[in-house]
Amino acid sequence: MLNQTPEYQSCIQSSERVSWRIDELLPKDTVLDFSHRFLSDALTGTEAIPFLSTEERLLLNQIRSNSYAHLFLFLEEYAVALASQRAGLELHGNATHMRALLRFTEEELKHQQLFARFTDAFAKGFKVAPALLDNQVEVARAIMAKSNLGVLIFNLHMELMTQQHYLETVRGNQDETLDPLFCNLLKHHWLEEAQHTRLDFLEAQKILAGAPDALDAALNEYAELLQALRGTLNAQLALDLQTLEKAAGRTFTPEERQQLSEAQERSYVWGFIGMGMKAPLFLSRLRALSPVAEQRVLELAPTYYA
């Protein structure tokens, strides 16, 4: 029988150590500096689009950065549901497990509020009102219709993706002058998500200890959720291009629109799917669950970043 309680207690202690308040990171009256790019070009892919002017590339970078923040707000809707559901299973059970999972739930709600505050500040200062997806509850319900194990594997991917983003494109990239406020938001978001990845792994272990045959179906669900995520990214991409045309004050030709769509889809898919699938810690966590899980993901990965 698994004795995971010391690890859950460690997650609580680590979470308390890195905890932060929204008002410390992003005071309510914050005015954003639109002279900077917010995200690295490694995540937005704007610099290689030849027909955009320097100003238009900056606009697209900022639009993509705002959509990036919104997509975390959007996708963490299911993460809140997942964490609270897992915590509920510990009612009258292991109090330490429940406390860690409730803390997970509270932090995901805090992240949603942080990113909502950022997108509000962005909308107040940007040239035009950005178009953003608004069906997060519907998407969360569709995700939560999958098994807990399938959603935990998907969530592990998403959370370790944020680690790759921070390590590779913020902390590890000194060649770009990025907005320091936004970089600080990403750093603190990642610090708390790092504890959530540990809890995802522990909860997945718990499920597999009782139902080892559940893995195959869960991996199929993970693949289905990646395809659904791709659809969500493409839906936001279409809105990004609408916002860019309004902000730039021009309509792109059909050829330019197609080139923009193709380049931005590659960027979105690589950033949200490819980088998660190749994250070393994601692969090692899967391997610890089962070598079969890692192998299945490695076989699927070329679909998204070949």
C-alpha positions, 0 to 999 in steps of 0.5 A: 500500500502506498504511503504518500502522506510525507510527500503531500506534506512536503507539497504543502510546505513548498507551496507555503514557502513560494506563496504570493499575493496577487496585489504584490505581483499586479496591483489593481491600478497597474498600467502596462508598458506597451513599448516592450514585447511581453513574450519571447519570440520563441513562443509568439513566432512573430519576428519571422513573418516578412510582410509585417512591419516592426510595429505590427510585429510588436502588436502581434507579440502583445496580442499573443501575450494577452491571449497566452494569459487568457488561455491560462485563465481559460484552461485553469477552469478545468484544473480548479474542477479537477483539484476540488474533485480530487480533494472531495474524495479525501473527505473523512479520509486523509486530512493531509492529502485533502489539505494539499489538494484544497491548497492546489484548488485555491492556487488555481483560482488565484491564478485565474484571478491574476490572469484576469487582472492582467487581461483587464489591464491589457484591454485598458491600455491596448489600441483596440479591444482584444477578442478572446474566447469565452467558452471556458466553462463548456470546455472545462465540462468537456475535459472533465467528462474524461477519466480523472487519470486522463485529465491528470496526465493532460494537466501534468503536461500543461503544468510542466509546459509552463515550466519549459516556457519559463526556463527556456524563454524567460530565465534562459533567454537573455537576448530579448528585452521582455517586459519585466512585469510579465516575466515576473508573473510567469515566474511566480505562476510557474513556482506554484505550478511546480507544486501542482505537478507533484500532486498530479503525479501523486494522484495518478499513482494513487489511481493506478495503484487501485486500477492498473488497467486504467492507464491505456484508456487514460492515454487515449483520452490524453491524446484526444484532449491534445486534439481538442486543445489544438482546436481551442488554440486555432479558435483563439488564433482566428480571434488574434488575427481579427484583433491584429487587423483592427490594431494595425488598421489594415486588412491582410490579403488572402495570401498574407492571412494564410501565411499568418495563420500557418505560422501562428498555428505552428507557434501555438501548437509548438508552445502549448503542445510540443513543448509540453510533450518534450519536457524532460520532467513530463517524460520522466514522470510518465516513465515513473508511472509506467514505461508504456506511458512514456513510449506512447507519448514519444510515439504521438509527439511527432504529430505536433512537432515533427 
